[in-house]
């Protein structure tokens, strides 16, 4: 997520027409006769500046109006590029998409959405929309061969109920345990990743280590919510059964029980992710041992540009942690009705299939990219070590973690159920409700969000 330096790539561009490229190192798919590059404005809907930075730093031919602020738009050939950023707070981004996408084909040429971005938590909502709001990737002329090097789970996220792929991503987001090297040295006398792993190798060991860390003045994690996705990614059943019954997996109840013990022991807090309190752990005085996340969390969220932060001084390390998991990712979707299909196709191919560009993303942005050969190459090369990790190259562990990602229990209700579950359990953790009362509140909360579901 950190802004990278623009790579000098020699690609022929002519007056707004993109020269067909050889994607994925060899061949690119041929564009279907259905679509063509005729639009003069490329409209992109997103929730932050990440994609505008990626486009400016890694897509050949994009000229930003303001190089320091690519989100202000720019040009690709004679096509004007416009970014509309609607923050995700209070569901504003999705509400915006819900309003404009169903009528996109009828919109005027300069208003038509061409690209919109989605996250895993709500991707199914748009790719399975009753009235289609995305173009099939195959209809853009992108082939299975073009995408052969991508991690399968990233395709599963944006594959619709009929088996058609409707989005692509440049990221893979396997997660690891991110630990405070100084806390490890103060507690166990070493910050070596292999040694630290022995203290967090499973949840029972992690809980025992939390007590040891506390004795040295450290929180095991900043908040109970730091561990939630590790548990929710390792469930044995989806949130909703085939007959629309809400079902709480045993693994989520293990998270509840462990979290309650840790909160009562003052080994972590119940603060919200992204809150000021959560952010304090990114600095030495915050006294937080660990966070759980993918590469983007360290580079996008942990204040690495602040010289007072742990990340700025290379003070974090990574190890596998108790269980493999993933978190997030950004998928590029072509909006139904785009009048820039050829350009959208080219952006997709270059940013998610071109191995050289993807290796550049790893090097410049410390991201884990959606290209298996690229990651296999980078994991053995210290040139791809992370400065925020004190020169450690975590890519071998990320590659291993990516193999364990299983999305077979993903469903259309995940975002709403996960948010309600964490919010309602907070009352229990804070002592404001019993466990049964918190669970009852959860069922009622989900029933309000999704009237078709029942306990």
Secondary structure, DSSP 8 states (H G I E B T S, - for coil): ------------EETTEE----GGGS------TT--B--SEEEEEESSSHHHHHHHHHSTTEEESSTT-GGG-EEETTEEEEEEE---GGGHHHHHHHHHGGGGGGS-TTT-EEEEEE-GGGHHHHHT-SS--B--TGGGT--TTTTTTS-HHHHHHTB-TTS-B--EESB--EEEEEEEHHHHHHHHS---HHHHHHTSSSHHHHHHHHHHHHHTT-EEESBTHHHHHHHHTT-SS-SB-TTSBB---HHHHHHHHHHHHHHHTTSSB---TTSHHHHGGGBGGG-EEEEEE-HHIIIIIS-TTSTTBTTTTT-EEEE--SS-EE----EEEEBTT-SBHHHHHHHHHHHHH-HHHHHHHHHHH---BS-HHHHHHHTT-GGG-BGGGTTB--HHHHHHHHHT---TT--TTHHHHHHHHHHHHHHHHTTSS-HHHHHHHHHHHHHHH-TT-B-
